[in-house]
Amino acid sequence: MDHVDPPHTGRSGENEKPWTFITNHAVVLSFLGKHPRITAREISREIGITERSVRMIINDLDNGGYISKIREGRGTRYLVDLQRPLRHKTQRDVAVKSLMAILNVKE
């Protein structure tokens, strides 16, 4: 499964620098919310960043209190704190729950 986005063409007809509206942190958080037992390797394959990057993001989310990890056998179950406020200074009055709803993650 290849998840590399094709180049985008700007108004001038030339390829644009790739960018997205949603950060890798938000995408990883949404995958953890949708698939609580997903592995870093599986997320890496799905979103097209390195497994090491996914692990660093999971560590950021854990340290920030946005997720909790529960060991289950040889795997890990991730729980997302939906009440935690978003981090950006302009969005601190918005809970993670609102972001997850936009990203189509059910409670």
Buried (B, 14 or more C-beta within 10 A) or exposed (E): EEEEEEEEEEEEEEEEEEEEEEEBBBBBBBBBBBBBEBEBEBBBBBBBBEBEBBBBBBEBBEEEEBBEEEEEEEEBBBEBBBEBBBEEEEEEEEBBBBBBEEBEBEE
